[in-house]
């Protein structure tokens, strides 16, 4: 697949983080990157532009703790490649995951259910301590 050559070598899994996943380190003190290494080995994270937009909204309109978490999350993800999506947050993530055959890390129940219908590559937080595959 041509997108494999664009994003990673064939040994790496593509991983899309949604807004809830980007906030996990700040809300639950979980090492998302360590957990992804445990689950997948080598991986490449990509961030949909809609996630950045949501975090910017939280930063400017959220309460004190939410705004702080959003600011820290924006700082954390600026080192990852950003992909443009043409739809709202959930639809954009689903579109990107399907077209790139990527895993999606999310803690959003609604998004998880919708992703299960399209792809089986979903990772979520279990017991507020570790990430697992959604099967």
Order of alpha helices (4+ residues) and beta strands (2+ residues): alpha-beta-alpha-alpha-beta-alpha-alpha-beta-alpha-beta-alpha-beta-beta
